[in-house]
Amino acid sequence: MAIIDLIIIGGGASGLSCAITLASAHRKPWFGDRRILVVDDDRSDLNQAILYNAPGVSPGTTGTELLQELRTQLEQFSVASVLESRALRIRRHPDSGFEVALDDGTTPRCEALVLATGYKRWEVEGLSNDPVRHPRGGKSNRIMLEHNGIYLVEPDLHVAGLLAGGSSQFAIAAGIGAQVAVEILSDWAGKRTHVHDVISSEKNQS
Ligand SMILES: Cc1cc2nc3c(=O)[nH]c(=O)nc-3n(C[C@H](O)[C@H](O)[C@H](O)COP(=O)(O)OP(=O)(O)OC[C@H]3O[C@@H](n4cnc5c(N)ncnc54)[C@H](O)[C@@H]3O)c2cc1C
């Protein structure tokens, strides 16, 4: 099986935001033929929400509708796809990157991983550091993964959204997802970058 450049475990607010920002850079010369896979088992907190305070989101939109809009937005980019599956285990591959065991029995390999599974549960085996108590989560059973301040847990292993310590607001989770994407894109570009689409030229500019 081909090695995927990046797997994002969790396709809620932060995972989809991360994927959209990453995929939007697909025209950059340094992007090459990279591919992004989002693995998600459809248990986002957004499925319980109706939104009146999420910036740019039409008041009264349900979280489920918003998730569908984000998935549709991601579909415009052929470099990314979403797989309905649950990640059970991750392990570092002896050569490079990671192997992710999924509940459909497959074990895709990737060069880098983003963990974006929310702050309520940690069910993926194989991480070297256990989650810790989330300092802004309210309830005592909310969790996060410690990171280096720019969302890197260990080499090539990133964390996003509430699992990265963000407070539980859509804009915060999505914002952390976008920041993680920018960190990864900067690695791929070999320099600090971001992705801006410009009205006049319709070309990406950094
Ligand atoms: C009742 C309720 C109401 C809310 N109302 C608002 C509101 O009005 N305004 C607002 O801004 N925010 C609201 N929120 C908060 C908002 O929903 C969260 O902040 C946001 O969804 C967090 O994003 P996330 O990506 O960190 O986690 P999530 O969106 O929860 O996404 C995590 C994803 O990871 C997936 N996942 C987990 N484990 C695995 C695994 N092993 N394999 C594959 N996939 C996995 C889950 O299925 C899920 O899709 C509300 C939340 C709740 C619970």
The ligand as an SDF file (V2000), in Angstrom:
LIG
                    3D

 53 58  0  0  0  0  0  0  0  0999 V2000
  -23.8530   20.0720   23.3910 C   0  0  0  0  0  0  0  0  0  0  0  0
  -22.7540   20.8990   22.7330 C   0  0  0  0  0  0  0  0  0  0  0  0
  -23.0890   22.1600   22.2470 C   0  0  0  0  0  0  0  0  0  0  0  0
  -22.0840   22.9760   21.6760 C   0  0  0  0  0  0  0  0  0  0  0  0
  -22.4200   24.2170   21.2330 N   0  0  0  0  0  0  0  0  0  0  0  0
  -21.4570   25.0290   20.7280 C   0  0  0  0  0  0  0  0  0  0  0  0
  -21.7800   26.3530   20.3360 C   0  0  0  0  0  0  0  0  0  0  0  0
  -22.9340   26.8000   20.4320 O   0  0  0  0  0  0  0  0  0  0  0  0
  -20.7850   27.1430   19.8320 N   0  0  0  0  0  0  0  0  0  0  0  0
  -19.4980   26.6780   19.6930 C   0  0  0  0  0  0  0  0  0  0  0  0
  -18.6500   27.4300   19.2140 O   0  0  0  0  0  0  0  0  0  0  0  0
  -19.1680   25.4300   20.0850 N   0  0  0  0  0  0  0  0  0  0  0  0
  -20.1230   24.5890   20.5910 C   0  0  0  0  0  0  0  0  0  0  0  0
  -19.7890   23.3070   21.0010 N   0  0  0  0  0  0  0  0  0  0  0  0
  -18.3600   22.9130   20.9830 C   0  0  0  0  0  0  0  0  0  0  0  0
  -17.8600   22.3100   19.6600 C   0  0  0  0  0  0  0  0  0  0  0  0
  -18.7290   21.2960   19.2240 O   0  0  0  0  0  0  0  0  0  0  0  0
  -16.4460   21.7430   19.9250 C   0  0  0  0  0  0  0  0  0  0  0  0
  -15.6250   22.7640   20.4700 O   0  0  0  0  0  0  0  0  0  0  0  0
  -15.7660   21.2030   18.6720 C   0  0  0  0  0  0  0  0  0  0  0  0
  -16.5930   20.2440   18.0340 O   0  0  0  0  0  0  0  0  0  0  0  0
  -14.4430   20.5580   19.0600 C   0  0  0  0  0  0  0  0  0  0  0  0
  -13.7590   20.1860   17.8930 O   0  0  0  0  0  0  0  0  0  0  0  0
  -12.6830   18.9720   17.8930 P   0  0  0  0  0  0  0  0  0  0  0  0
  -12.2650   18.7980   16.5000 O   0  0  0  0  0  0  0  0  0  0  0  0
  -11.6590   19.1880   18.9440 O   0  0  0  0  0  0  0  0  0  0  0  0
  -13.5370   17.6810   18.3820 O   0  0  0  0  0  0  0  0  0  0  0  0
  -14.8130   17.0540   17.6850 P   0  0  0  0  0  0  0  0  0  0  0  0
  -15.5160   18.0290   16.8260 O   0  0  0  0  0  0  0  0  0  0  0  0
  -15.5880   16.3780   18.7780 O   0  0  0  0  0  0  0  0  0  0  0  0
  -14.2050   15.9770   16.6850 O   0  0  0  0  0  0  0  0  0  0  0  0
  -13.5090   14.8420   17.1090 C   0  0  0  0  0  0  0  0  0  0  0  0
  -13.7050   13.7860   16.0210 C   0  0  0  0  0  0  0  0  0  0  0  0
  -12.7910   12.7120   16.2500 O   0  0  0  0  0  0  0  0  0  0  0  0
  -13.4680   11.5020   15.9280 C   0  0  0  0  0  0  0  0  0  0  0  0
  -12.7800   10.4070   16.5960 N   0  0  0  0  0  0  0  0  0  0  0  0
  -12.5240   10.2650   17.9290 C   0  0  0  0  0  0  0  0  0  0  0  0
  -11.8190    9.1340   18.1530 N   0  0  0  0  0  0  0  0  0  0  0  0
  -11.6410    8.5670   16.9220 C   0  0  0  0  0  0  0  0  0  0  0  0
  -10.9760    7.3900   16.4950 C   0  0  0  0  0  0  0  0  0  0  0  0
  -10.3450    6.5700   17.3480 N   0  0  0  0  0  0  0  0  0  0  0  0
  -10.9850    7.0740   15.1700 N   0  0  0  0  0  0  0  0  0  0  0  0
  -11.6070    7.9070   14.2690 C   0  0  0  0  0  0  0  0  0  0  0  0
  -12.2320    9.0580   14.6310 N   0  0  0  0  0  0  0  0  0  0  0  0
  -12.2330    9.3590   15.9380 C   0  0  0  0  0  0  0  0  0  0  0  0
  -14.9010   11.7180   16.3980 C   0  0  0  0  0  0  0  0  0  0  0  0
  -15.7980   10.8530   15.7400 O   0  0  0  0  0  0  0  0  0  0  0  0
  -15.1150   13.1820   16.0090 C   0  0  0  0  0  0  0  0  0  0  0  0
  -15.6850   13.3010   14.7260 O   0  0  0  0  0  0  0  0  0  0  0  0
  -20.7500   22.4790   21.5690 C   0  0  0  0  0  0  0  0  0  0  0  0
  -20.4420   21.1970   22.0360 C   0  0  0  0  0  0  0  0  0  0  0  0
  -21.4250   20.4200   22.6320 C   0  0  0  0  0  0  0  0  0  0  0  0
  -21.0570   19.0440   23.1620 C   0  0  0  0  0  0  0  0  0  0  0  0
  1  2  1  0
  2  3  1  0
  2 52  2  0
  3  4  2  0
  4  5  1  0
  4 50  1  0
  5  6  2  0
  6  7  1  0
  6 13  1  0
  7  8  2  0
  7  9  1  0
  9 10  1  0
 10 11  2  0
 10 12  1  0
 12 13  2  0
 13 14  1  0
 14 15  1  0
 14 50  1  0
 15 16  1  0
 16 17  1  0
 16 18  1  0
 18 19  1  0
 18 20  1  0
 20 21  1  0
 20 22  1  0
 22 23  1  0
 23 24  1  0
 24 25  2  0
 24 26  1  0
 24 27  1  0
 27 28  1  0
 28 29  2  0
 28 30  1  0
 28 31  1  0
 31 32  1  0
 32 33  1  0
 33 34  1  0
 33 48  1  0
 34 35  1  0
 35 36  1  0
 35 46  1  0
 36 37  1  0
 36 45  1  0
 37 38  2  0
 38 39  1  0
 39 40  1  0
 39 45  2  0
 40 41  1  0
 40 42  2  0
 42 43  1  0
 43 44  2  0
 44 45  1  0
 46 47  1  0
 46 48  1  0
 48 49  1  0
 50 51  2  0
 51 52  1  0
 52 53  1  0
M  END
$$$$
